[in-house]
Amino acid sequence: MGPLLRYSQMYLRCLVSFWTMMVFLTIGNQGWAEPSNNGLAVTFSSSGKSDTRILPNLWLFVPAGKASSPFVPAGEFTAHYQGHIIVDLRGDYTFQAELQGVLSLDINGATVLEATNSPTQPVIGKMVRLNKGTNSISAKFKSPDNGDAFFRVEWTPKGDQNTPIPLTSLTYEITPEISSGQRLLRGRELMVENRCLKCHTSAGTESGGMVELAYDAPSFDGIGSRRNFAWMRDWIIAPKKMRASARMPQVFHGAEAPEQAKAVAAYLSSLTTASVAPPEKVLSAEQIETGKTLFSNLHCDACHITPGVKETDPLRNPLPHVASKFANGQLANFLLQPDANYAWSRMPKYHLKPEEASQIADYLLSAATKPDALPTPTEAALITQGQKLVQTTGCLNCHSLKLENQFSTKTLVNLTNDQWKSGCVAATPESKAMNYNFSESDQLALKAFAESDRGSLQRHVGWEFSQRQQVTLKCVQCHGKFEGFPAFEIIGGKIKPEWSATFIAGDLSTKIRPWIESRMPAFKKPAEALAQGLAMQHGLPPKTPEEPAIDPELAKIGQQMVSTVGGFSCISCHAVNELGATQVFESAGINFAYTAARIQKSFFHRWVRNPLSIDPSTKMPVYFSTDDKSPLADVLDGDGPKTREAFWNYFRLGKKMPPPPLQP
């Protein structure tokens, strides 16, 4: 197990390197930056067009009829992976692949693996010696004539089991093609982040295409009951001054801007619901302290700077403004249902109880800056002026309200390349154009996008969507850092997309780790596409294929093997449906009723064979020998794969699993 454990430890030491790189590539409106060099450079080619991307590993899944990359058309394609593979010590390795298509893999200029259309049985290459340090690696993949295209490459250090290549062992060199490709990708991302297509409409993007084309903005219906006038006025005047990551542009400029912002805020303040505002609440020390504990236990500080801490972090938003922003009693309501009036809100839902939302709100309000006691204007003329501005300046292109929208501008197809230097993307704000405060690098990215055929907006690429969303949603701010949050890098290869989608959306009725105080935040809108993209990024299909019928004999053996009676004593730590774990000492395990519905079968086999190779800190014991023999030699002849199949068939019974025997 030596080399494998060594690489797994290296993997965990550098756990977030690739996704840290992705954060810098897509750091919102902060600008585009050169990437670090974990991963491999991949050039996709199709129908005479090519596009160079960065992918974390030798994995890929492209559904039939879909594009392999945003900037090449759908259809047959090739993907050329290039970079280096790094090892601590010289050693002998074999590489293997499952695939649908044609693959050739070269190490240090020599071909070590050639494979064609072997989707279920891995093709094993010849053994190759890797030098200590850097070795060149090149992989060429060609899609099949029809059907899904995919491949998954693993390696096997001599004397160990096969496993995915650690992400930190793969590097690439930054080239002009990579830099220009990332700039183009950033320009495309800015188009959807900033809702450009809401004003510059384009035929064919209303349905299909990039998932983010459906991005909305906070609804104006009843907003006067939810937000304070003074905050809305200040936000409208300069959104990015109040929050650096704001997508909202500065709509008004010049000497009249303050009065125009006041008028719009006054009109929005008049849009109230029939409910009566609650009386001012007296904050209690007990409520505040409980809220502070909840704020910590739920890891709110992963995305927000903790109140009272003097810190500047472009990836985390401070919270001193909440008393100024939210109308009386509305912060708690927002925490209960963040997407109630903004479906694509980046603030997730935590399934808080009403009292918990109130406690967190009290804590945040106790530390917030006290708002100015500024009365809301009620002059009819000012409100009418604000309504007219809302109708004529583009507000209703993003914000929903039952009111006639009188704003229009050029469609995307009618914007010529030279017009991408003026208006919204001008280097200096223009009097009537919206000002997004684009950085110089973002302006270059938008210019690169303008010079493309712009057809990438109509291409949804699953793996690429997942790369963007996991940065937008700040997944690695928690995953791999806190107990119970698995390393994000392994999720796509570990969790079935169906389960993952339900979990991300917040639709699971059961908490699978009830002993952990933390909760998975719910992101309902991107959940399904994100889950599918994570699987495809690992070379797995977006929908888990059906398995053969459960083998009842193997399931019966699996039932016996989880018991403490002639088995592996799994039930000491793991529950089986209603039968609780019998002897948890240090670390509980997840109920076996969820295993088969939740875990990818390939990951299950790898985990059960050697959990330490995936997570050296796990309390799960290693039961199988280096030559993959079970300690129960009289069961299935001690054959490791057959033993794990027996476990798997038993776990597939799910809620119908009979309890294992507790005594002879």
KAJO-V747295 format. One record per residue. N is the residue number from 1. RES is the residue in one small letter. SS is DSSP state (~ for helix, > for strand, _ for the rest). PHI is phi in whole degrees, -180 to 180 (none if undefined). OMEGA is omega as a letter, one per 20 degrees, with the letter a starting at -180 (NA if undefined). Layout:
n->[N:N]
res->[RES:RES]
ss->[SS:SS]
phi->[PHI:PHI]
omega->[OMEGA:OMEGA]
This chain:
n->[1:2:3:4:5:6:7:8:9:10:11:12:13:14:15:16:17:18:19:20:21:22:23:24:25:26:27:28:29:30:31:32:33:34:35:36:37:38:39:40:41:42:43:44:45:46:47:48:49:50:51:52:53:54:55:56:57:58:59:60:61:62:63:64:65:66:67:68:69:70:71:72:73:74:75:76:77:78:79:80:81:82:83:84:85:86:87:88:89:90:91:92:93:94:95:96:97:98:99:100:101:102:103:104:105:106:107:108:109:110:111:112:113:114:115:116:117:118:119:120:121:122:123:124:125:126:127:128:129:130:131:132:133:134:135:136:137:138:139:140:141:142:143:144:145:146:147:148:149:150:151:152:153:154:155:156:157:158:159:160:161:162:163:164:165:166:167:168:169:170:171:172:173:174:175:176:177:178:179:180:181:182:183:184:185:186:187:188:189:190:191:192:193:194:195:196:197:198:199:200:201:202:203:204:205:206:207:208:209:210:211:212:213:214:215:216:217:218:219:220:221:222:223:224:225:226:227:228:229:230:231:232:233:234:235:236:237:238:239:240:241:242:243:244:245:246:247:248:249:250:251:252:253:254:255:256:257:258:259:260:261:262:263:264:265:266:267:268:269:270:271:272:273:274:275:276:277:278:279:280:281:282:283:284:285:286:287:288:289:290:291:292:293:294:295:296:297:298:299:300:301:302:303:304:305:306:307:308:309:310:311:312:313:314:315:316:317:318:319:320:321:322:323:324:325:326:327:328:329:330:331:332:333:334:335:336:337:338:339:340:341:342:343:344:345:346:347:348:349:350:351:352:353:354:355:356:357:358:359:360:361:362:363:364:365:366:367:368:369:370:371:372:373:374:375:376:377:378:379:380:381:382:383:384:385:386:387:388:389:390:391:392:393:394:395:396:397:398:399:400:401:402:403:404:405:406:407:408:409:410:411:412:413:414:415:416:417:418:419:420:421:422:423:424:425:426:427:428:429:430:431:432:433:434:435:436:437:438:439:440:441:442:443:444:445:446:447:448:449:450:451:452:453:454:455:456:457:458:459:460:461:462:463:464:465:466:467:468:469:470:471:472:473:474:475:476:477:478:479:480:481:482:483:484:485:486:487:488:489:490:491:492:493:494:495:496:497:498:499:500:501:502:503:504:505:506:507:508:509:510:511:512:513:514:515:516:517:518:519:520:521:522:523:524:525:526:527:528:529:530:531:532:533:534:535:536:537:538:539:540:541:542:543:544:545:546:547:548:549:550:551:552:553:554:555:556:557:558:559:560:561:562:563:564:565:566:567:568:569:570:571:572:573:574:575:576:577:578:579:580:581:582:583:584:585:586:587:588:589:590:591:592:593:594:595:596:597:598:599:600:601:602:603:604:605:606:607:608:609:610:611:612:613:614:615:616:617:618:619:620:621:622:623:624:625:626:627:628:629:630:631:632:633:634:635:636:637:638:639:640:641:642:643:644:645:646:647:648:649:650:651:652:653:654:655:656:657:658:659:660:661:662:663:664]
res->[m:g:p:l:l:r:y:s:q:m:y:l:r:c:l:v:s:f:w:t:m:m:v:f:l:t:i:g:n:q:g:w:a:e:p:s:n:n:g:l:a:v:t:f:s:s:s:g:k:s:d:t:r:i:l:p:n:l:w:l:f:v:p:a:g:k:a:s:s:p:f:v:p:a:g:e:f:t:a:h:y:q:g:h:i:i:v:d:l:r:g:d:y:t:f:q:a:e:l:q:g:v:l:s:l:d:i:n:g:a:t:v:l:e:a:t:n:s:p:t:q:p:v:i:g:k:m:v:r:l:n:k:g:t:n:s:i:s:a:k:f:k:s:p:d:n:g:d:a:f:f:r:v:e:w:t:p:k:g:d:q:n:t:p:i:p:l:t:s:l:t:y:e:i:t:p:e:i:s:s:g:q:r:l:l:r:g:r:e:l:m:v:e:n:r:c:l:k:c:h:t:s:a:g:t:e:s:g:g:m:v:e:l:a:y:d:a:p:s:f:d:g:i:g:s:r:r:n:f:a:w:m:r:d:w:i:i:a:p:k:k:m:r:a:s:a:r:m:p:q:v:f:h:g:a:e:a:p:e:q:a:k:a:v:a:a:y:l:s:s:l:t:t:a:s:v:a:p:p:e:k:v:l:s:a:e:q:i:e:t:g:k:t:l:f:s:n:l:h:c:d:a:c:h:i:t:p:g:v:k:e:t:d:p:l:r:n:p:l:p:h:v:a:s:k:f:a:n:g:q:l:a:n:f:l:l:q:p:d:a:n:y:a:w:s:r:m:p:k:y:h:l:k:p:e:e:a:s:q:i:a:d:y:l:l:s:a:a:t:k:p:d:a:l:p:t:p:t:e:a:a:l:i:t:q:g:q:k:l:v:q:t:t:g:c:l:n:c:h:s:l:k:l:e:n:q:f:s:t:k:t:l:v:n:l:t:n:d:q:w:k:s:g:c:v:a:a:t:p:e:s:k:a:m:n:y:n:f:s:e:s:d:q:l:a:l:k:a:f:a:e:s:d:r:g:s:l:q:r:h:v:g:w:e:f:s:q:r:q:q:v:t:l:k:c:v:q:c:h:g:k:f:e:g:f:p:a:f:e:i:i:g:g:k:i:k:p:e:w:s:a:t:f:i:a:g:d:l:s:t:k:i:r:p:w:i:e:s:r:m:p:a:f:k:k:p:a:e:a:l:a:q:g:l:a:m:q:h:g:l:p:p:k:t:p:e:e:p:a:i:d:p:e:l:a:k:i:g:q:q:m:v:s:t:v:g:g:f:s:c:i:s:c:h:a:v:n:e:l:g:a:t:q:v:f:e:s:a:g:i:n:f:a:y:t:a:a:r:i:q:k:s:f:f:h:r:w:v:r:n:p:l:s:i:d:p:s:t:k:m:p:v:y:f:s:t:d:d:k:s:p:l:a:d:v:l:d:g:d:g:p:k:t:r:e:a:f:w:n:y:f:r:l:g:k:k:m:p:p:p:p:l:q:p]
ss->[_:~:~:~:~:~:~:~:~:~:~:~:~:_:_:_:~:~:~:~:~:~:~:~:~:_:_:~:~:~:_:_:_:_:_:_:_:>:_:>:>:>:>:>:>:>:_:_:>:>:>:>:>:>:>:_:_:_:>:>:>:>:_:_:_:_:_:_:_:_:_:_:_:_:_:_:_:>:>:>:>:>:>:>:>:>:>:_:_:_:>:>:>:>:>:>:>:>:>:>:>:>:>:>:>:>:>:_:_:>:>:>:>:>:>:>:>:>:>:>:>:>:>:>:_:_:_:>:>:>:_:_:>:>:>:>:>:>:>:>:>:>:>:_:_:_:_:_:>:>:>:>:>:>:>:>:>:_:_:_:_:_:>:>:_:_:~:~:~:>:>:_:_:_:_:~:~:~:~:~:~:~:~:~:~:~:~:~:~:~:~:~:~:_:_:~:~:~:~:_:_:_:_:_:_:_:_:_:_:_:~:~:~:~:_:_:_:_:_:_:_:_:~:~:~:_:>:_:~:~:~:~:~:~:~:~:~:_:~:~:~:~:_:_:_:_:_:_:_:>:_:_:_:_:_:_:~:~:~:~:~:~:~:~:~:~:~:~:~:_:_:_:_:_:_:_:_:_:_:_:_:_:_:_:~:~:~:~:~:~:~:~:~:~:~:~:~:_:_:~:~:~:_:>:_:_:_:_:_:_:_:_:_:_:_:_:>:_:_:_:_:~:~:~:~:>:_:_:_:~:~:~:~:~:~:~:_:_:_:_:_:_:_:_:_:_:_:_:>:_:_:_:_:~:~:~:~:~:~:~:~:~:~:~:~:~:~:_:_:_:_:_:_:_:_:_:_:_:_:~:~:~:~:~:~:~:~:~:~:~:~:~:_:_:~:~:~:~:_:_:_:_:_:_:_:_:_:_:_:_:_:~:~:~:_:_:~:~:~:~:~:_:~:~:~:_:_:_:_:_:_:_:_:_:>:_:_:_:_:~:~:~:~:~:~:~:~:~:~:~:_:_:_:_:~:~:~:~:_:_:_:~:~:~:~:~:~:~:~:~:~:~:_:_:~:~:~:_:_:_:_:_:_:_:_:_:_:~:~:~:~:~:~:~:>:_:~:~:~:~:~:~:~:~:~:_:_:_:_:_:_:_:_:_:_:_:_:_:_:_:_:>:_:_:_:_:~:~:~:~:~:~:~:~:~:~:~:_:_:_:_:_:_:_:_:_:_:_:_:_:_:~:~:~:~:~:~:~:~:~:~:_:_:_:_:_:_:_:_:~:~:~:_:_:_:>:_:_:>:_:_:_:_:_:_:_:_:_:_:_:_:~:~:~:~:~:~:~:>:_:~:~:~:~:~:~:~:~:~:_:~:~:~:_:_:_:_:_:_:_:_:_:_:_:_:_:_:_:>:_:_:_:_:_:_:~:~:~:>:~:~:~:~:~:~:~:~:~:~:~:~:_:_:~:~:~:_:_:_:_:_:_:_:_]
phi->[none:-51:-60:-66:-65:-60:-72:-68:-67:-62:-59:-73:-62:-111:-54:-105:-60:-65:-76:-62:-57:-65:-62:-70:-72:-131:-92:69:-88:-75:118:-94:-129:-63:-80:-77:-120:-87:115:-133:-81:-128:-107:-92:-133:-160:51:83:-113:-136:-153:-106:-126:-118:-124:-74:-159:-86:-137:-169:-141:-125:-62:-55:82:-106:-78:-79:-150:-61:-108:-129:-71:-66:125:-59:-148:-122:-132:-111:-93:-140:165:-135:-119:-116:-127:-68:-133:-61:-168:-99:-138:-121:-116:-138:-145:-107:-164:-129:142:-126:-131:-131:-121:-116:-122:51:84:-111:-75:-115:-155:-130:-149:-141:42:-133:-75:-119:-112:-63:-93:-102:-84:-82:-67:-135:-92:-96:-76:-59:94:-94:-130:-75:-138:-143:-131:-119:-120:-120:-68:-71:-64:-154:87:-65:-113:-160:-156:-139:-107:-127:-124:-133:-63:-54:89:-126:-90:-72:-158:-58:-67:-56:-59:-78:-87:-111:-137:-143:-99:-74:-120:-57:-65:-67:-62:-69:-65:-68:-65:-64:-64:-64:-62:-63:-64:-61:-61:-90:-57:-96:57:-60:-75:-70:-100:-92:-64:-146:-61:96:-102:-69:-134:73:68:-61:-59:-69:-63:-86:-48:-111:-141:-54:-68:-86:-61:69:-66:-65:-87:-106:-125:-84:-57:-61:-65:-61:-60:-67:-64:-65:-64:-155:-58:-74:-70:-88:-150:-60:-91:-61:-90:-66:-82:-83:-86:-111:-136:80:-65:-84:-57:-59:-71:-67:-64:-62:-65:-64:-63:-65:-64:-62:-66:-80:-88:-112:-92:-77:-68:-89:-63:-69:-68:-56:-101:-87:-77:-102:-61:-66:-62:-64:-67:-64:-63:-63:-64:-63:-57:-74:-65:-89:58:-61:-72:-69:-115:-126:-73:-60:-53:89:-93:-85:-154:-120:-146:-64:-94:-131:-90:-75:-128:-70:-90:-63:-70:-75:-80:-93:-64:-54:83:-88:-65:-63:-62:-64:-65:-69:-144:-63:-97:-61:-122:-159:-60:-100:-55:-75:-79:-83:-97:-106:54:-74:-77:-53:-69:-69:-61:-65:-67:-65:-60:-62:-62:-67:-68:-66:-103:-82:-67:-71:-73:-69:-82:-102:-68:-80:-63:-125:-64:-61:-65:-67:-65:-64:-60:-63:-61:-63:-65:-61:-76:-114:-113:101:-57:-80:-72:-111:-93:-83:-171:-77:-155:-62:-92:-107:-104:-151:-151:-66:-74:-59:-67:-91:-87:-79:-57:-70:-78:-84:-110:-128:63:-63:-106:-64:-65:-123:-59:-104:-57:-107:-83:-68:-111:-95:53:-65:-71:-61:-68:-70:-62:-65:-65:-66:-64:-62:-65:-60:-80:-83:-80:64:-71:-63:-63:-97:-117:-90:-117:-56:-64:-73:-60:-65:-61:-68:-68:-70:-81:-57:-88:59:-59:-79:-70:-118:-67:86:-111:-118:-60:86:-106:-62:-54:-64:-61:-99:-62:-62:-92:-103:-102:-64:-62:-65:-68:-60:-62:-65:-68:-64:-72:81:-100:-76:-87:-123:-88:-78:-123:-66:-81:-100:-72:-64:-132:-75:-69:-100:-121:-69:-64:-85:-55:-66:-66:-65:-61:-66:-64:-62:-65:-64:-64:-94:79:-111:-71:-71:-130:-64:-64:-69:-98:-62:-57:-62:-85:-63:-68:-64:-62:-66:-65:-60:-58:-69:-73:-83:-83:-90:-106:71:-124:-92:63:-59:-73:-63:-113:-108:-80:-125:54:-81:-81:-73:-58:-90:-156:-69:-103:-119:-145:-76:-115:-74:-57:-63:-62:-99:-60:-71:-75:-101:-101:-64:-61:-64:-68:-56:-61:-68:-66:-66:-66:-156:-62:-66:-72:-99:-140:-62:-94:-68:-91:-70:-72:-95:-101:-97:-75:-63:-95:61:-111:-80:-69:-93:-65:-88:-110:54:59:69:-72:-60:-59:-66:-63:-68:-64:-65:-55:-62:-65:-67:-66:-66:-70:55:-67:-97:-64:-73:-67:-75:-66:-102:-152:-58]
omega->[a:a:a:r:r:a:r:r:r:r:a:r:a:a:a:a:a:a:r:r:a:r:a:r:a:a:a:a:r:r:a:a:r:a:r:a:r:a:r:r:a:r:r:r:r:r:r:r:r:a:a:a:r:r:a:a:r:r:r:r:r:r:r:r:a:r:r:a:a:a:r:a:r:r:r:a:r:r:a:a:r:r:a:r:a:r:a:a:r:a:r:a:r:r:r:a:r:a:r:a:a:a:r:a:r:r:a:r:a:r:a:a:r:a:r:r:r:a:a:a:a:r:a:r:r:a:a:r:r:r:r:a:a:r:r:r:r:r:r:a:r:a:r:a:r:a:r:r:r:r:r:a:r:r:r:r:a:r:a:r:r:a:r:r:r:a:a:r:a:r:r:r:r:a:r:r:r:a:a:r:r:r:r:r:r:r:r:r:r:r:a:r:a:r:a:a:r:r:a:a:a:r:r:a:r:r:a:r:a:r:a:r:r:r:r:r:a:r:r:r:r:a:r:r:a:a:r:a:a:r:r:r:a:r:a:a:a:a:a:r:a:r:a:a:a:r:a:r:r:a:a:a:r:a:a:a:a:a:r:r:r:a:r:r:r:r:a:r:r:a:a:r:a:a:a:a:r:r:r:a:r:a:r:a:a:r:a:a:r:r:r:r:r:r:r:a:r:r:r:a:r:a:a:r:a:r:r:r:r:a:r:a:a:a:a:a:r:a:a:a:a:r:r:a:a:r:a:r:a:r:r:r:r:r:r:a:a:a:a:a:a:a:a:r:r:r:a:r:a:a:r:r:a:a:r:r:r:a:r:r:r:r:a:a:a:a:a:r:a:a:r:r:a:a:r:r:a:a:a:a:a:r:r:r:r:r:a:r:r:a:a:a:r:a:a:r:r:a:a:r:r:a:a:r:a:a:r:r:a:r:a:a:a:r:r:a:a:r:r:r:a:r:a:a:r:r:r:a:r:a:a:a:r:a:a:a:r:r:r:a:r:r:r:r:r:r:r:r:a:a:r:r:r:r:a:r:a:a:r:r:a:a:a:r:a:r:a:a:a:r:r:a:r:a:a:r:r:a:a:a:a:r:r:r:a:r:a:a:a:a:a:r:a:a:r:a:r:r:a:a:r:a:a:r:a:a:r:a:a:r:a:r:a:a:a:a:a:r:r:r:a:r:a:a:a:a:a:a:r:a:r:r:r:r:a:r:r:r:a:a:r:r:a:r:r:r:r:r:r:r:a:r:r:r:r:r:r:r:a:a:r:a:r:a:r:a:a:a:a:a:r:a:a:r:r:a:a:r:a:r:a:a:r:r:a:a:r:r:a:r:a:r:a:a:a:r:a:a:r:a:a:r:r:a:a:a:a:r:a:a:a:r:r:a:a:a:a:r:r:a:r:a:a:a:a:r:r:r:r:r:r:a:a:r:a:r:r:a:a:a:r:r:r:r:r:r:a:a:r:a:r:r:r:a:r:r:r:a:r:r:r:r:a:NA]
